[in-house]
């Protein structure tokens, strides 16, 4: 086979630390390593969001794309996007004791943002 590089087979050397494990122990080791590999991705997903994700959440809450856009922009402008725009609208709805949709529409008009900032940046969860 002209042009191919021969790879030294070191499989037996590399597997020595696993050779004495049972099938069950190997399976457990696999899942431990898989979890370790995926954990940074899960952590990123927990701590980060995007305008696109936030618009998608708002669409599922019943807002139109034209309504979702200014809500997301309002949260970005106030440094609140990391709190989740749907969560912000929900909290305003509960705090003001008004329907969810009404809270969002009033926020589009510029209302309630000071309250949202107080709720989410004032140390309250």
N, C-alpha and C positions, 0 to 999 in steps of 0.2 A: 504494500500500500504506500505508494510514493506520495510524499507531501504531508503525511499525517504524523503528528507527534505522539509518540507512545507515552501513555500515562502510567506511571508506576502505581500498581494497586496497593494501597495502604489501608484498605478497609479493615482488615483484621487488626491492624495496629490501632486504628482510630476507635474501634468498638470495644477495646479491652475493658473500659470502665463500665460497659453495659453487659458484658458477657454473662455475668452471674445473676442477672435480674430475671425474675419470672415474667411471663407474659403480662400478668396483672401489674407488676412493678414497672414494666416498660410502658404500658398503657398510661399509668399514673404519671410517669416521667414525661411522656409526650404531652399530656394535657397541662402539666405544670409549665412546661416550656412554651406551649402554645399560648397559654394565658399571659405569661411574662412578655411574649412578643407582641400581643395585641393590646396590653394595658396602656401603653403610651397613646395609641389611637383612640381608645375609649376616653382617656383623660382629655385629649384634645376636643373630642366631640362634646364632652360634658361642659367644658369651659369656654367653648367658642361657638359662634354662630355666624351667619352671613345674612345680608339683607334679603337674599333670595329665600333662605330658609324661613326667615321671619315673615316675609310676604306670603309664603306658602301656608304657614300656620294661620295667618289672618284670613286667608281665603277659606280655609276649613272651618273657621269660626263664623263664616257667613258674610264677610266683607268682600267687595268686588276688588279687582286688581287696581282700579282707579282710587279706591278708598284705602287700600293697603299701603300704597306707595307713600302718601304723606304721613301716615302713622309711623312707618319705618324711618322715614327721614326725620320726623320729629324726635324719635328715640335716639337716632344717631347724633343729631344736633345737640342733644342734652347729655350725651355720654351714657345712655341707658340701654343701648341695644343688647348688651351682654345679659341683661335681666330678662330678656324675652319680651317682645312687643305684645304678644298675646297675653302674657302674664301681666304686663303693665295695664292693658285695657281691662283685663279681668279685675285687677285690684282696684282700679278707679271705679268700676261698676259696683263693686262691693262697698267701697268707702263712701260713695255717694248714694248708695241704695237706688241705683237706676239700672235699667236693662243694659246688657252688654253692648248691644248695637248702638244704643243711645250714647253710651260712654265713648265709644270709638268715634262716632260722628261728631260729638262735641269736641273731642280731642283734635279732630281734623280742623275744626273751626278755631283751634288755638286754646280752648279751655282745658283746665285740669292739669296742664303740664307741670305747673309749680307744685301741685300736690304729688304728682308722680315722682318728681325729683326729691321731694321731702321723704316720701315713703321709701324710695329705693336708695337714696344716697345719705339719708339721715340715720342709717344704722338699723332701721327697722326692716324686717324681712317679710 
